Amino acid sequence: MPINTLSDVEFGEDLPTFVPDTSLATGANFAKLVGWDGPRFTDHEAAKKEGLAGAMIPGILSQGYLIAMIHNWAPPAEIITVDTVFRAPVMADDAHTITGVVTDIDEDAGTVEIDLTVSNEKSETRVFGTATVRLPT
Amino acid sequence: MILDLHTHSIKSDDGRAKVENYCKWVRSKDVPIDGFVLTEHRQHDFESDYSALAEQHDLVILKGSEVETEYGHVLVFGVTEALTEAFDFSRIDLPLEMVLETSEAHGAVAVPCHPGRPRVGMFAHTEELGIPQGVKIVEIYNGGSRDNEDKIAIDNADELGYLGIGGSDSHIVSHIGRCATAFRQDIKTMDDLVGALKSGEFEAVTFKH
């Protein structure tokens, strides 16, 4: 059930797992739209020539997925910060999942803090971070 | 007594966890640890005082450091001001053998961490640089390492006769306690911890799966 107000949130609750579209086609389209039309985002073989394992998903698209995940869980949430650490690239055409869990509720400020983790099929953490979001009280 | 010997807070450049939230998480989620050691990257946090939080949540909260050497990252327990003056904790190219020797000379214990990982782990460098002298303990369970990386750590530690500790290497709240170290004796202070590590009476534990 979507979260609408701060009182709906429980400390430690898991957000619904989000499966981002990490296809090469989507990553490449996004890269072109934002002016990052480099081979590392659009072409596996060309990316390998740059020393990468393959084409990767642009970081800001991954951050967008994190925000989408939060809004799927709590549509009225106002995202105050999303603070990410990219431990490893999110590889295009590899399946990933995003998990989130509420780690703090500040009733005075009307905010919650969420741990976010992007993992691949091998359960390797590729990106982690935290988000602070404000919810109606 | 079980302690997570490897955690990071917002004091680390890539840490995103507030210590208070670690405490709340451990207690509300029944994470099976009795405390944790904050091992901030390339520094030692002399300033922060977590004693009130520790008391409030009935947890042991201690402070160590994680420094960087040519063999990868190394946890240091028992850091003193004199030790931080003996070598520059902020450098990323410290000689491992110097860190081990100097730590020991100052009554501290240095432990290569996540040694099975590429680049930042000791065993990624032993073929090229040789087996370093002075290592007694390595981190064999690391919450951020892949299973095959922990296996490299365990296998090499067995072969070389090293003891093993565990730590979550948590950078966000919900990752604390994934791995830890079980001690026979009660540990309340850093001196207790250093003594327990020197005694060799501990065992690495993992709760990753």
Interface residues (C-beta under 8 A of the other chain):
Chain A: F11 G12 D83 V85 V101 T103 D104 E113 D115 L116 T117 K122 S123 E124 T125 F128 G129 T130
Chain B: D14 R16 A17 K18 N21 K24 W25 S28 K29 G144 R146 H171 I172 V173 S174 H175
